[in-house]
């Protein structure tokens, strides 16, 4: 199946990727090989000449899988993929699929786009309104009502914050929110894959290798990315609140 230009797309699967995730990207695109029903948009964030060339070479290993490659200079985490899709396509429904995901059954998209057409579909929710890893299908009509700045987090800490702030804001604004019929499950087990430690999220349709960050790693990212000392202090306090919400208060 040949897809027309992005301006004619009604639906899209978005795969955001980074230079450091090439091994995961290869696994992701291999799992998508042969799927043609909905165009796949590959978005290279924190883009450089080298990272775009690497992502393009991997996409070329799976002819016909990726319909289009776009780039974003900012390091925005996965949400930058939604930003690019809103800017570059006319899609009304957008499935955000991380490069660290492997699709186990292409029926995932039949359910999300056909059976649940017209609805937003989180793959796993926690704390009521939070979409775990921001993973699932979004609707442009609702995205257009959300502060666009929430789609452009910078660095690991802001990405952690966005998993809460953006998905909560989206859930509150979304009148058609339907959980995926088989929610993903997240295990506490740490699994080494492609040189990093991961938590595994999975159901019978989809598997995600979710990066496991240490608290020190998150705080270092906050300090390096802070605009000014006051911002750094604010982000550090916020990081404690975020970490406590996800993992509980630290033990003495």
N, CA and C of each residue as an Amber inpcrd file, in Angstrom:
protein
   756
   0.8500000  -1.1990000   0.0000000   0.0000000   0.0000000   0.0000000
   0.8800000   1.2410000   0.0000000   0.6120000   2.1620000  -0.9440000
   1.3760000   3.4010000  -1.0400000   0.5720000   4.5360000  -0.4300000
   1.2110000   5.2790000   0.4630000   0.5440000   6.3980000   1.1090000
   0.8570000   7.6880000   0.3510000  -0.1120000   8.5840000   0.2860000
   0.1000000   9.8640000  -0.3520000   0.9460000  10.7850000   0.5070000
   1.0330000  12.0650000   0.1360000   1.7980000  13.0230000   0.9370000
   1.1790000  13.1940000   2.3200000   1.9890000  13.6120000   3.3130000
   1.4870000  13.7250000   4.6930000   0.2520000  14.6000000   4.8360000
   0.0940000  15.5700000   3.9290000  -1.0720000  16.4300000   4.0030000
  -2.3730000  15.7190000   3.7150000  -2.2900000  14.4800000   3.2200000
  -3.4960000  13.6970000   2.9370000  -3.7420000  12.6040000   3.9760000
  -2.8340000  12.4490000   4.9230000  -2.9780000  11.3720000   5.9110000
  -4.0910000  11.6910000   6.9010000  -4.8960000  10.6890000   7.1850000
  -5.9500000  10.8280000   8.1910000  -5.5250000  10.2160000   9.5270000
  -4.5960000   9.2670000   9.4670000  -4.0820000   8.5760000  10.6460000
  -2.5710000   8.4320000  10.4850000  -1.8680000   8.2870000  11.6020000
  -0.4180000   8.1150000  11.5200000   0.0800000   7.3790000  12.7600000
   1.0900000   6.5390000  12.5630000   1.8460000   5.9400000  13.6640000
   3.1670000   6.6890000  13.7440000   3.4760000   7.2390000  14.9150000
   4.6750000   8.0580000  15.0940000   5.7160000   7.2570000  15.8630000
   6.9390000   7.2090000  15.3260000   8.0550000   6.5590000  16.0220000
   9.1490000   7.6000000  16.2410000   9.2000000   8.2360000  17.4200000
  10.3020000   9.1500000  17.7150000  11.5580000   8.3380000  18.0460000
  12.7290000   8.8660000  17.6610000  13.9710000   8.1520000  17.9330000
  15.1040000   9.1240000  18.2130000  16.2030000   8.5900000  18.7470000
  17.3670000   9.3710000  19.1670000  18.6200000   8.6590000  18.6830000
  19.7090000   9.4100000  18.6450000  20.9740000   8.8210000  18.1980000
  21.3830000   7.6320000  19.0560000  21.1200000   7.7120000  20.3620000
  21.5920000   6.6590000  21.2710000  20.7180000   5.4050000  21.2330000
  19.6330000   5.4190000  20.4670000  18.6810000   4.3010000  20.5070000
  18.6300000   3.5090000  19.2070000  19.7180000   3.4920000  18.4500000
  19.6670000   2.8440000  17.1360000  19.3520000   1.3530000  17.2320000
  19.8880000   0.6760000  18.2460000  19.6230000  -0.7660000  18.3680000
  18.1450000  -1.0220000  18.6470000  17.5480000  -0.1920000  19.5170000
  16.1210000  -0.3280000  19.7880000  15.3040000   0.0030000  18.5420000
  15.7110000   1.0320000  17.7980000  14.9730000   1.4180000  16.5920000
  14.9400000   0.2720000  15.5920000  16.0520000  -0.4050000  15.4200000
  16.0780000  -1.5370000  14.4850000  15.0650000  -2.6090000  14.8990000
  15.0180000  -2.9190000  16.1810000  14.0400000  -3.9080000  16.6590000
  12.6090000  -3.4320000  16.4140000  12.3750000  -2.1370000  16.6640000
  11.0310000  -1.5790000  16.4890000  10.5820000  -1.6790000  15.0350000
  11.4370000  -1.2260000  14.1120000  11.0510000  -1.2490000  12.7000000
  10.9410000  -2.6760000  12.1770000  11.7650000  -3.5820000  12.6930000
  11.6310000  -4.9870000  12.2960000  10.2590000  -5.5260000  12.6880000
   9.7680000  -5.0940000  13.8500000   8.4560000  -5.5630000  14.3110000
   7.3110000  -4.9540000  13.5030000   7.5790000  -3.8420000  12.8280000
   6.5630000  -3.1750000  12.0150000   6.6230000  -3.5840000  10.5480000
   7.6560000  -4.3010000  10.1590000   7.8290000  -4.6850000   8.7580000
   6.5920000  -5.4280000   8.2600000   6.1350000  -5.0230000   7.0860000
   4.9500000  -5.6400000   6.4960000   3.6540000  -4.9340000   6.8310000
   3.6940000  -4.0050000   7.7840000   2.4700000  -3.2710000   8.1270000
   2.3390000  -2.0700000   7.1960000   1.2040000  -1.9440000   6.5440000
   1.0160000  -0.8790000   5.5520000  -0.2920000  -0.1040000   5.7360000
  -1.1540000  -0.5210000   6.6450000  -2.4960000   0.0600000   6.7090000
  -2.4800000   1.5340000   7.0850000  -1.5770000   1.9270000   7.9740000
  -1.4650000   3.3180000   8.4240000  -0.0180000   3.7560000   8.2240000
   0.2170000   4.9560000   7.6660000   1.5960000   5.3910000   7.4410000
   2.3780000   5.5470000   8.7410000   3.6620000   5.2250000   8.6720000
   4.5550000   5.3320000   9.8220000   5.4820000   6.5230000   9.6100000
   5.4610000   7.4380000  10.5740000   6.2920000   8.6390000  10.5430000
   7.4330000   8.4590000  11.5350000   8.6590000   8.4550000  11.0410000
   9.8410000   8.3550000  11.8960000  10.3480000   9.7700000  12.1730000
  10.4540000  10.1320000  13.4480000  10.8800000  11.4790000  13.8370000
  12.1970000  11.3790000  14.5950000  13.2580000  11.9510000  14.0340000
  14.5700000  11.9570000  14.6780000  14.6780000  13.2310000  15.5000000
  14.6820000  13.0990000  16.8300000  14.7960000  14.2610000  17.7030000
  16.2470000  14.4560000  18.1130000  16.5530000  15.6690000  18.6170000
  17.9450000  16.0470000  18.8810000  18.7720000  15.7320000  17.6320000
  18.2230000  16.1090000  16.4830000  18.7470000  15.6340000  15.2060000
  20.0940000  16.2650000  14.8640000  20.9860000  15.4410000  14.3630000
  22.2540000  15.8700000  13.7910000  22.4020000  15.1530000  12.4530000
  23.3760000  15.5680000  11.6630000  23.5890000  14.9010000  10.3780000
  23.8430000  13.4030000  10.5860000  24.6210000  13.0920000  11.6240000
  24.9700000  11.6920000  11.8760000  23.7550000  10.8820000  12.3370000
  22.9550000  11.4530000  13.2480000  21.8150000  10.6910000  13.7650000
  20.7450000  10.4880000  12.6980000  20.5530000  11.4810000  11.8390000
  19.5790000  11.3290000  10.7510000  20.0540000  10.2700000   9.7580000
  21.3540000  10.2900000   9.4500000  21.9010000   9.2890000   8.5280000
  21.7590000   7.8830000   9.1060000  22.0140000   7.7420000  10.4140000
  21.9100000   6.4250000  11.0480000  20.4720000   5.9230000  11.0400000
  19.5170000   6.8050000  11.3810000  18.1080000   6.4050000  11.3900000
  17.6240000   6.0610000   9.9800000  18.0710000   6.8370000   8.9950000
  17.6810000   6.5750000   7.6080000  18.2120000   5.2280000   7.1400000
  19.4580000   4.9230000   7.5040000  20.0490000   3.6430000   7.1080000
  19.2790000   2.4700000   7.7100000  18.8580000   2.6130000   8.9620000
  18.0800000   1.5450000   9.5960000  16.7190000   1.4080000   8.9170000
  16.0630000   2.5400000   8.6350000  14.7660000   2.4850000   7.9450000
  14.8930000   1.8030000   6.5890000  16.0210000   2.0290000   5.9050000
  16.2310000   1.4210000   4.5890000  16.3740000  -0.0990000   4.6630000
  16.6690000  -0.6300000   5.8540000  16.7520000  -2.0830000   6.0150000
  15.3730000  -2.7420000   5.9100000  14.3190000  -1.9310000   6.0400000
  12.9470000  -2.4580000   6.0350000  12.1360000  -1.6850000   4.9910000
  12.3750000  -1.9540000   3.7010000  11.7620000  -1.1650000   2.6260000
  10.2410000  -1.0950000   2.7490000   9.7230000   0.1100000   2.5690000
   8.2810000   0.3160000   2.5750000   7.6530000   0.4290000   3.9410000
   8.4570000   0.2650000   5.0100000   7.8830000   0.3190000   6.3580000
   7.6530000   1.7560000   6.8000000   8.6590000   2.6050000   6.6660000
   8.5550000   4.0100000   7.0690000   8.0830000   4.8330000   5.8810000
   6.9880000   5.5600000   6.0590000   6.4430000   6.3750000   4.9720000
   7.1830000   7.6990000   4.8290000   7.7110000   8.2220000   5.9490000
   8.3740000   9.5250000   5.9040000   9.2780000   9.6760000   7.1280000
  10.3810000  10.3990000   6.9420000  11.2860000  10.7340000   8.0430000
  11.3010000  12.2490000   8.2100000  11.0730000  12.7130000   9.4360000
  11.1610000  14.1300000   9.7700000  12.1800000  14.2980000  10.8980000
  12.6340000  15.5300000  11.0900000  13.6360000  15.8010000  12.1200000
  13.1810000  16.9340000  13.0260000  13.7540000  16.9440000  14.2250000
  13.5090000  18.0010000  15.2020000  14.8290000  18.2470000  15.9150000
  15.3190000  19.4810000  15.8810000  16.6180000  19.7690000  16.4800000
  16.5940000  19.6420000  17.9940000  15.4800000  19.9960000  18.6150000
  15.3970000  19.9720000  20.0750000  15.3730000  18.5360000  20.5920000
  15.9250000  18.3480000  21.8060000  15.8650000  17.0550000  22.4870000
  14.6030000  17.0580000  23.3390000  13.5220000  16.5410000  22.7850000
  12.1910000  16.7380000  23.3700000  11.5740000  15.4860000  23.9650000
  12.3110000  14.4100000  24.0510000  11.7200000  13.1350000  24.4290000
  10.6790000  12.7530000  23.3720000   9.8560000  11.7500000  23.6690000
   8.9380000  11.2150000  22.6580000   7.8460000  12.1960000  22.2500000
   7.5020000  13.1380000  23.1440000   6.3920000  14.0400000  22.8350000
   6.6890000  14.9390000  21.6430000   7.9650000  15.1570000  21.3440000
   8.2990000  15.9180000  20.1500000   7.7630000  15.2700000  18.8880000
   7.5830000  13.9520000  18.9240000   7.0010000  13.2700000  17.7750000
   5.5780000  13.7120000  17.5090000   4.7990000  13.9160000  18.5710000
   3.4420000  14.4420000  18.4030000   3.4770000  15.8540000  17.8340000
   4.4110000  16.6620000  18.3330000   4.5560000  18.0340000  17.8310000
   4.8140000  18.0240000  16.3280000   5.7360000  17.1770000  15.8830000
   6.0770000  17.1160000  14.4610000   4.9000000  16.5910000  13.6400000
   4.2090000  15.5810000  14.1420000   3.0680000  15.0320000  13.4080000
   1.9640000  16.0680000  13.2390000   1.7300000  16.8720000  14.2750000
   0.7270000  17.9390000  14.1710000   1.1440000  18.9840000  13.1490000
   2.4530000  19.2270000  13.0690000   2.9650000  20.2530000  12.1670000
   3.0300000  19.7740000  10.7200000   3.3620000  18.5050000  10.5080000
   3.6990000  18.0280000   9.1700000   2.6250000  17.1750000   8.5020000
   1.6150000  16.7560000   9.2560000   0.5770000  15.9080000   8.6630000
  -0.8030000  16.4940000   8.9540000  -1.7910000  15.9360000   8.2840000
  -3.1820000  16.3350000   8.5410000  -3.9110000  15.2880000   9.3730000
  -3.1630000  14.3570000   9.9590000  -3.7730000  13.2250000  10.6610000
  -4.6760000  13.6760000  11.8000000  -5.8540000  13.0670000  11.8760000
  -6.7830000  13.3410000  12.9740000  -6.4940000  12.4550000  14.1840000
  -5.8980000  11.2820000  13.9440000  -5.5710000  10.3560000  15.0240000
  -4.1140000   9.9240000  14.8820000  -3.3940000   9.9090000  16.0170000
  -1.9470000   9.6860000  16.0050000  -1.5660000   8.7050000  17.1080000
  -0.9540000   7.6070000  16.7200000  -0.4990000   6.6150000  17.7090000
   0.9730000   6.8710000  17.9940000   1.2850000   7.1980000  19.2480000
   2.6690000   7.4580000  19.6550000   3.3060000   6.1420000  20.0880000
   4.3010000   5.7000000  19.3250000   4.9620000   4.4110000  19.5460000
   6.4560000   4.6720000  19.7150000   6.9970000   4.4520000  20.8970000
   8.4080000   4.7210000  21.1470000   9.3000000   3.8050000  20.3130000
  10.5290000   4.2660000  20.0550000  11.4680000   3.4030000  19.3360000
  11.8990000   2.2030000  20.1740000  11.6560000   2.2520000  21.4790000
  11.9840000   1.1230000  22.3560000  10.8080000   0.1570000  22.5070000
   9.8600000   0.2380000  21.5750000   8.7190000  -0.6850000  21.5450000
   8.9030000  -1.7230000  20.4420000   8.3280000  -2.8850000  20.6500000
   8.2260000  -3.9080000  19.6140000   6.7620000  -4.3240000  19.5080000
   6.2150000  -4.2370000  18.3090000   4.8250000  -4.6300000  18.0840000
   4.7790000  -6.1430000  17.9020000   4.0540000  -6.8160000  18.7600000
   3.9550000  -8.2740000  18.7190000   2.8080000  -8.7490000  17.8430000
   1.8250000  -7.8750000  17.6240000   0.6440000  -8.2250000  16.8270000
   0.1430000  -6.9390000  16.1810000   0.1810000  -6.8860000  14.8430000
  -0.2720000  -5.6830000  14.1400000  -1.7500000  -5.4060000  14.3600000
  -2.4700000  -6.3580000  14.9190000  -3.8560000  -6.1160000  15.2940000
  -4.0090000  -4.9930000  16.3050000  -2.9100000  -4.6240000  16.9550000
  -2.8950000  -3.4580000  17.8460000  -3.5030000  -2.2490000  17.1620000
  -3.0930000  -2.0050000  15.9200000  -3.5390000  -0.8030000  15.2150000
  -4.9680000  -0.9430000  14.6950000  -5.3780000  -2.1520000  14.3560000
  -6.7820000  -2.3580000  13.9650000  -7.7070000  -1.9940000  15.1260000
  -7.3300000  -2.4180000  16.3290000  -8.1430000  -2.0900000  17.5020000
  -8.1220000  -0.5920000  17.7640000  -6.9200000  -0.0010000  17.7690000
  -6.7870000   1.4130000  18.1220000  -7.4370000   2.3290000  17.0930000
  -7.2130000   2.0430000  15.8070000  -7.6900000   2.9570000  14.7690000
  -9.0880000   2.6180000  14.2470000  -9.4390000   1.3500000  14.1870000
 -10.7230000   0.9520000  13.6100000 -11.7850000   0.7000000  14.6800000
 -11.5200000  -0.2370000  15.5790000 -12.5210000  -0.5550000  16.5960000
 -12.7390000   0.6040000  17.5580000 -11.6830000   1.3710000  17.8330000
 -11.7880000   2.5070000  18.7580000 -11.6120000   3.8310000  18.0200000
 -12.0510000   3.8680000  16.7700000 -11.9830000   5.0950000  15.9770000
 -12.7620000   6.2090000  16.6710000 -12.1750000   7.4010000  16.7080000
 -12.8360000   8.5330000  17.3400000 -12.5490000   8.6770000  18.8150000
 -11.7620000   7.7560000  19.3790000 -11.4190000   7.8090000  20.8000000
  -9.9100000   7.9240000  20.9740000  -9.4990000   8.5400000  22.0660000
  -8.1040000   8.4900000  22.4910000  -7.9070000   7.2050000  23.2820000
  -6.7280000   6.5850000  23.1170000  -6.5340000   5.2350000  23.6640000
  -5.1890000   5.1250000  24.3770000  -5.1420000   5.3100000  25.7020000
  -3.8990000   5.0450000  26.4370000  -3.6510000   3.5470000  26.5440000
  -2.3830000   3.1560000  26.4140000  -2.0480000   1.7390000  26.5350000
  -1.9690000   1.2900000  27.9880000  -1.6470000   2.2140000  28.8890000
  -1.6120000   1.9110000  30.3170000  -1.7290000   3.2250000  31.0640000
  -2.6460000   3.2670000  32.0390000  -2.7990000   4.4760000  32.8590000
  -2.4230000   4.1840000  34.3010000  -1.8800000   5.2120000  34.9590000
  -1.5990000   5.1350000  36.3890000  -2.0630000   6.4320000  37.0280000
  -2.3880000   6.4040000  38.2940000  -2.8590000   7.5890000  39.0070000
  -4.0480000   8.2280000  38.2920000  -4.8710000   7.4210000  37.6430000
  -6.1000000   7.9160000  37.0520000  -5.9430000   8.5320000  35.6840000
  -5.2390000   9.6720000  35.6070000  -5.1730000  10.4200000  34.3580000
  -3.8280000  10.3170000  33.6520000  -2.8220000   9.7380000  34.2800000
  -1.4710000   9.6990000  33.7190000  -1.3280000   8.5150000  32.7650000
  -0.8830000   8.7870000  31.5340000  -0.5930000   7.7290000  30.5680000
   0.8510000   7.2890000  30.7880000   1.0670000   6.0670000  31.1840000
   2.4260000   5.5950000  31.4220000   3.2460000   5.6670000  30.1360000
   4.3840000   6.3690000  30.2160000   5.2760000   6.5810000  29.0680000
   4.6040000   7.3380000  27.9200000   3.4580000   7.9710000  28.1850000
   2.7260000   8.7440000  27.1580000   2.3380000   7.8760000  25.9610000
   2.2450000   6.5780000  26.1510000   2.0970000   5.6350000  25.0490000
   0.6250000   5.4080000  24.7110000   0.2850000   5.5760000  23.4220000
  -1.0830000   5.3260000  22.9980000  -1.5060000   6.2190000  21.8470000
  -2.8240000   6.2590000  21.5940000  -3.3630000   7.0180000  20.4590000
  -4.0020000   8.3180000  20.9270000  -3.6330000   9.4100000  20.2570000
  -4.1350000  10.7450000  20.5790000  -4.9860000  11.2720000  19.4270000
  -5.8160000  12.2680000  19.7330000  -6.6530000  12.9140000  18.7190000
  -6.2150000  14.3620000  18.5460000  -6.0860000  14.7880000  17.2760000
  -5.6560000  16.1570000  17.0000000  -6.6220000  17.1740000  17.5950000
  -7.9200000  16.8930000  17.5490000  -8.9060000  17.8500000  18.0560000
  -8.6360000  18.1980000  19.5110000  -8.1540000  17.2320000  20.2780000
  -7.8370000  17.4910000  21.6840000  -6.4490000  18.0880000  21.8310000
  -5.4810000  17.6050000  21.0570000  -4.1300000  18.1730000  21.1100000
  -4.1540000  19.6670000  20.8140000  -5.0460000  20.0880000  19.9230000
  -5.1360000  21.5070000  19.5710000  -5.6020000  22.3620000  20.7430000
  -6.1720000  21.7400000  21.7690000  -6.6380000  22.4990000  22.9320000
  -5.6230000  22.4790000  24.0800000  -4.4970000  21.8120000  23.8810000
  -3.4740000  21.6830000  24.9160000  -2.3640000  22.6930000  24.6620000
  -1.7850000  23.2370000  25.7330000  -0.6470000  24.1450000  25.6130000
   0.4510000  23.4610000  24.8040000   0.8160000  23.9870000  23.6120000
   1.8150000  23.3050000  22.7760000   3.1750000  23.1900000  23.4390000
   3.4680000  24.0500000  24.4150000   4.7580000  23.9610000  25.1090000
   4.9040000  22.6370000  25.8460000   3.7840000  22.0120000  26.2220000
   3.8470000  20.7360000  26.9260000   4.3700000  19.6110000  26.0370000
   4.3510000  19.8270000  24.7130000   4.8460000  18.8170000  23.7900000
   6.3440000  18.9230000  23.5530000   6.9940000  19.9010000  24.1660000
   8.4130000  20.1290000  23.8990000   9.2330000  20.1560000  25.1800000
   9.2190000  19.0580000  25.9560000  10.0650000  19.0100000  27.1500000
  11.5320000  18.9720000  26.7550000  12.4090000  19.4240000  27.6580000
  13.8360000  19.3970000  27.3920000  14.5730000  18.6010000  28.4460000
  15.1450000  17.4680000  28.0890000  15.9110000  16.6740000  29.0310000
  15.0680000  15.6780000  29.8010000  15.7620000  14.8340000  30.5830000
  15.0920000  13.7230000  31.2550000  14.0910000  14.1860000  32.3070000
  14.4660000  15.2000000  33.0920000  13.5730000  15.6280000  34.1590000
  12.2780000  16.1870000  33.5950000  12.3860000  17.0710000  32.5970000
  11.1780000  17.6290000  32.0040000  10.3560000  16.5390000  31.3080000
  11.0280000  15.5210000  30.7630000  10.2880000  14.4120000  30.1600000
   9.5090000  13.6450000  31.2200000  10.1220000  13.4450000  32.4040000
   9.4060000  12.7980000  33.5010000   8.2210000  13.6410000  33.9370000
   8.4400000  14.9530000  34.0330000   7.3490000  15.8500000  34.4170000
   6.2210000  15.7860000  33.3880000   6.6060000  15.7660000  32.0940000
   5.5990000  15.7850000  31.0340000   4.7320000  14.5360000  31.0470000
   5.3240000  13.4010000  31.4600000   4.5190000  12.1820000  31.5420000
   3.3300000  12.3850000  32.4680000   3.5040000  13.2630000  33.4650000
   2.4080000  13.5800000  34.3740000   1.6100000  14.7780000  33.8680000
   2.3000000  15.9180000  33.6520000   1.5750000  17.1570000  33.3600000
   0.8710000  17.1200000  32.0090000   1.5690000  16.6420000  30.9730000
   0.9440000  16.6180000  29.6560000  -0.2040000  15.6240000  29.6100000
   0.0340000  14.3920000  30.0630000  -1.0270000  13.3910000  29.9280000
  -2.2100000  13.6870000  30.8400000  -1.9630000  14.3050000  32.0040000
  -3.0880000  14.7300000  32.8380000  -3.8980000  15.8070000  32.1250000
  -3.1990000  16.8090000  31.5580000  -3.8960000  17.8810000  30.8430000
  -4.6660000  17.3160000  29.6560000  -4.0400000  16.3820000  28.9420000
  -4.7150000  15.7840000  27.7920000  -5.9500000  15.0070000  28.2430000
  -5.8100000  14.1950000  29.2750000  -6.9380000  13.3810000  29.7420000
  -8.1130000  14.2500000  30.1720000  -7.8130000  15.3700000  30.8380000
  -8.8930000  16.2630000  31.2790000  -9.5980000  16.9190000  30.0970000
  -8.8530000  17.1590000  29.0120000  -9.4380000  17.8320000  27.8500000
 -10.0970000  16.8670000  26.8720000  -9.8600000  15.5660000  27.0460000
 -10.3150000  14.5600000  26.0790000 -11.6840000  13.9910000  26.4650000
 -12.7340000  14.2700000  25.6540000 -14.0690000  13.7490000  25.9860000
 -14.2660000  12.2850000  25.5890000 -13.3620000  11.7520000  24.7630000
 -13.5090000  10.3760000  24.2700000 -12.2660000   9.5700000  24.6500000
 -12.1570000   9.2160000  25.9200000 -10.9900000   8.4950000  26.4260000
 -11.3840000   7.0510000  26.7410000 -10.7500000   6.1040000  26.0480000
 -11.0780000   4.6850000  26.2070000  -9.7780000   3.9080000  26.3960000
  -9.6550000   3.1760000  27.4880000  -8.4610000   2.3630000  27.7050000
  -8.3780000   1.2400000  26.6760000  -7.1520000   0.8900000  26.3000000
  -6.9640000  -0.2510000  25.4080000  -7.5520000  -1.4940000  26.0840000
  -8.2520000  -2.3510000  25.3260000  -8.9560000  -3.4840000  25.9490000
  -8.0640000  -4.3970000  26.7900000  -6.8000000  -4.5180000  26.3950000
  -5.8540000  -5.3140000  27.1900000  -4.7180000  -4.3920000  27.6350000
  -4.8690000  -3.7100000  28.7660000  -3.8320000  -2.7710000  29.2050000
  -2.4790000  -3.4680000  29.3540000  -1.4300000  -2.7190000  29.0870000
  -0.0920000  -3.2620000  29.2790000   0.1760000  -3.4470000  30.7730000
   1.1060000  -4.3180000  31.0840000   1.5230000  -4.5590000  32.4680000
   2.9880000  -4.1740000  32.6020000   3.3170000  -3.5470000  33.7070000
   4.7100000  -3.1570000  33.9600000   5.2590000  -3.9860000  35.1130000
   6.3930000  -4.6210000  34.8800000   6.9980000  -5.4610000  35.9030000
   8.0490000  -4.6720000  36.6780000   8.3620000  -5.1380000  37.8750000
   9.4280000  -4.5390000  38.6740000  10.7950000  -5.1070000  38.3130000
  10.7910000  -6.1580000  37.5310000  12.0590000  -6.7960000  37.1630000
  12.8790000  -5.8850000  36.2520000  14.1850000  -5.8020000  36.5080000
  15.0940000  -5.0400000  35.6640000  15.7250000  -5.9920000  34.6540000
  15.6080000  -5.6430000  33.3670000  16.1160000  -6.4960000  32.2980000
  17.1520000  -5.7140000  31.4980000  18.3370000  -6.2760000  31.3300000
  19.3750000  -5.6350000  30.5290000  19.1030000  -5.8880000  29.0470000
  19.1400000  -4.8170000  28.2620000  18.9540000  -4.9510000  26.8110000
  19.6330000  -3.7820000  26.1200000  20.4170000  -4.0820000  25.0990000
  21.1190000  -3.0790000  24.3090000  21.9100000  -2.1110000  25.1900000
  22.5710000  -2.6440000  26.1980000  23.4980000  -1.8580000  26.9930000
  22.8850000  -0.9870000  28.0610000  21.6180000  -1.1860000  28.3860000
  21.0120000  -0.4020000  29.4530000  20.0430000  -1.2790000  30.2450000
  19.7050000  -0.8190000  31.4500000  18.7310000  -1.5200000  32.2860000
  17.3260000  -1.0170000  31.9680000  16.3690000  -1.9320000  31.9190000
  15.0030000  -1.5980000  31.5130000  13.9730000  -2.2740000  32.4120000
  12.8510000  -1.5690000  32.6030000  11.6340000  -2.2210000  33.0640000
  10.8880000  -2.6910000  31.8150000  10.2090000  -3.8110000  31.9170000
   9.4720000  -4.3330000  30.7710000   7.9860000  -4.0490000  30.9370000
   7.3950000  -3.3530000  29.9520000   5.9520000  -3.1560000  29.8540000
   5.4620000  -4.0080000  28.6920000   4.3600000  -4.7350000  28.8710000
   3.9320000  -5.6110000  27.7800000   2.4790000  -6.0330000  27.9270000
   1.8860000  -6.3560000  26.7890000   0.6740000  -7.1700000  26.7110000
   0.8580000  -8.0770000  25.5060000  -0.1930000  -8.7060000  25.0170000
  -0.0100000  -9.6430000  23.9080000   0.1580000  -8.9370000  22.5660000
   0.0000000  -7.6080000  22.5290000   0.1240000  -6.8460000  21.2910000
   1.4180000  -6.0460000  21.2020000   1.9580000  -5.6430000  22.3420000
   3.0330000  -4.6570000  22.3450000   3.9630000  -4.8950000  23.5260000
   5.2610000  -4.6700000  23.2800000   6.2590000  -4.7690000  24.3370000
   7.1110000  -3.5030000  24.3040000   7.3470000  -2.9240000  25.4830000
   8.1970000  -1.7350000  25.5710000   9.3040000  -1.9680000  26.5800000
  10.5280000  -1.6350000  26.1600000  11.6860000  -1.6690000  27.0450000
  11.8410000  -0.2700000  27.6260000  11.3890000  -0.1000000  28.8620000
  11.3340000   1.2210000  29.4850000  12.6080000   1.4750000  30.2700000
  13.3310000   2.5280000  29.8990000  14.6120000   2.8240000  30.5310000
  14.4530000   2.9850000  32.0300000  15.4000000   2.4510000  32.7650000
  15.4210000   2.5740000  34.2230000  16.4950000   3.5820000  34.5900000
  16.0740000   4.7630000  35.0620000  17.0170000   5.8300000  35.4130000
  17.2330000   5.8480000  36.9100000  18.4620000   6.0600000  37.3170000
  18.7180000   6.2470000  38.7400000  18.3290000   7.6580000  39.1450000
  18.0810000   7.8710000  40.4370000  17.7550000   9.2080000  40.9300000
  18.9100000  10.1670000  40.6520000  20.1430000   9.7270000  40.8850000
  21.2960000  10.5870000  40.6260000  21.3540000  10.9970000  39.1630000
  21.0290000  10.0710000  38.2640000  21.0430000  10.3680000  36.8360000
  20.0410000  11.4640000  36.5050000  18.8600000  11.3640000  37.0690000
  17.8220000  12.3710000  36.8290000  18.2570000  13.7260000  37.3680000
  18.7980000  13.7590000  38.5830000  19.2030000  15.0240000  39.1770000
  20.3550000  15.6630000  38.3940000  21.2990000  14.8560000  37.9240000
  22.3980000  15.4190000  37.1290000  21.8600000  16.0520000  35.8590000
  20.8840000  15.4000000  35.2330000  20.2780000  15.9530000  34.0320000
  19.6010000  17.2820000  34.3310000  18.9300000  17.3620000  35.4750000
  18.2570000  18.6030000  35.8640000  19.2670000  19.7220000  36.0480000
  20.3860000  19.4270000  36.7110000  21.3870000  20.4520000  36.9770000
  22.0670000  20.9150000  35.6960000  22.3550000  19.9880000  34.8020000
  23.0160000  20.3440000  33.5580000  22.1040000  21.1380000  32.6380000
  20.7940000  20.8530000  32.7020000  19.8630000  21.5050000  31.7860000
  19.1810000  22.7320000  32.3440000  19.4570000  23.0800000  33.6120000
  18.7650000  24.2070000  34.2270000  19.1640000  25.5230000  33.5720000
  18.1860000  26.4230000  33.3990000  18.4540000  27.7300000  32.7750000
  19.1350000  28.6860000  33.7430000  18.8280000  28.5690000  35.0340000
  19.3840000  29.4620000  36.0410000  19.2800000  28.7680000  37.3930000
  19.9750000  29.2820000  38.4390000  19.9530000  28.6030000  39.7450000
  18.5550000  28.4350000  40.3220000  17.7040000  29.4550000  40.1710000
  16.3460000  29.3440000  40.7100000  15.5850000  28.2250000  40.0140000
  15.7620000  28.1280000  38.6890000  15.1020000  27.0610000  37.9320000
  15.6240000  25.7000000  38.3980000  16.9420000  25.6090000  38.6530000
  17.5150000  24.3450000  39.0850000  16.9150000  23.9070000  40.4150000
  16.7860000  24.8600000  41.3680000  16.2050000  24.5260000  42.6660000
  14.7540000  24.0930000  42.5090000  14.0220000  24.8210000  41.6600000
  12.6210000  24.4800000  41.4320000  12.4960000  23.0900000  40.8250000
  13.3460000  22.7780000  39.8250000  13.2730000  21.4840000  39.1670000
  13.6890000  20.3570000  40.1090000  14.6550000  20.6460000  40.9840000
  15.0740000  19.6150000  41.9300000  13.9470000  19.2820000  42.8940000
  13.2560000  20.3210000  43.4060000  12.1040000  20.0690000  44.2810000
  11.0270000  19.3020000  43.5320000  10.7930000  19.7120000  42.2840000
   9.7720000  19.0510000  41.4790000  10.1520000  17.5980000  41.2190000
  11.4520000  17.3460000  40.9980000  11.8770000  15.9760000  40.7320000
  11.6070000  15.0790000  41.9250000  11.8110000  15.6060000  43.1400000
  11.4860000  14.8200000  44.3290000   9.9980000  14.4610000  44.3370000
   9.1500000  15.4480000  44.0220000   7.7050000  15.2000000  44.0290000
   7.3190000  14.1680000  42.9760000   7.9200000  14.2830000  41.7860000
   7.6130000  13.3460000  40.7100000   8.0570000  11.9390000  41.0830000
   9.2870000  11.8330000  41.5810000   9.8040000  10.5160000  41.9400000
   8.9880000   9.8830000  43.0590000   8.5700000  10.7080000  44.0320000
   7.7550000  10.1710000  45.1190000   6.4000000   9.7020000  44.6050000
   5.8340000  10.4490000  43.6290000   4.5300000  10.0480000  43.1020000
   4.6310000   8.7100000  42.3840000   5.7270000   8.5040000  41.6460000
   5.8770000   7.2570000  40.9070000   6.3710000   6.1020000  41.7690000
   7.3360000   6.3870000  42.6750000   8.0300000   5.2950000  43.3450000
   7.8410000   5.2690000  44.8520000   7.1190000   6.2700000  45.4020000
   6.9480000   6.3380000  46.8460000   8.0820000   7.1140000  47.4970000
   7.8900000   7.4880000  48.7490000   8.9120000   8.2440000  49.4580000
  10.1220000   7.3550000  49.7260000  11.3380000   7.9580000  49.6590000
  12.5380000   7.1550000  49.9000000  12.5630000   6.6190000  51.3160000
  13.1380000   5.4270000  51.4620000  13.2640000   4.8240000  52.7840000
  14.4380000   5.4500000  53.5360000  14.2940000   5.5720000  54.8510000
  15.3750000   6.1250000  55.6640000  16.5450000   5.1410000  55.7330000
